[in-house]
Amino acid sequence: HVFIAWSFAGLFLVGSLGDMVASLGVPLSKDAAWFAATNDTFGLLLVAGIALAAGRRLFPAQPHPATLFDDGLALGLLGFLAVGGFFVEAVRYLEGTAGASTAAYAGYGLSRALNPLNANWTVVHDWLWWSHGLVALAFVAYLPYSKLFHMFTAPATIVRGAAMGQTGLTPLPLVELPVAG
């Protein structure tokens, strides 16, 4: 949870809001060393969080109810976006529209690994960028219908409770449930 939540928040702040701030005239560039390194670090932490969550669901320490389809779909979409982001970055360097920054250690390293393919990097970049963008939009549309909606409801519940004077968690009454086989 920590890796996924904070990485997702960091990538949104650095990526999306960074672009918005730059469009307002603030001297901010995706190719600045601190920006590239921060972006790659958050991306790698997100991939690590997704791998840990997937491993926990695929190889549980104790038997538990079957993993729901929603778990796999949510992790799959997040994984596609995280890994796809590195490919978009790498191909952007290969396309030549950005100065290759070695501070973007993951994206730059991936670009060096892809370089021998000698593809039409402009076409590849367009395809990767659009697929990344469309999957991101699908992910946003899917959020209200998924278990991931707790990203929004949990903080809202905490704020609501604080506004009503609740200072901590309210324990729920225990209910005896039948134990499955």
Disulfide bonds with the S-S distance in Angstrom:
none
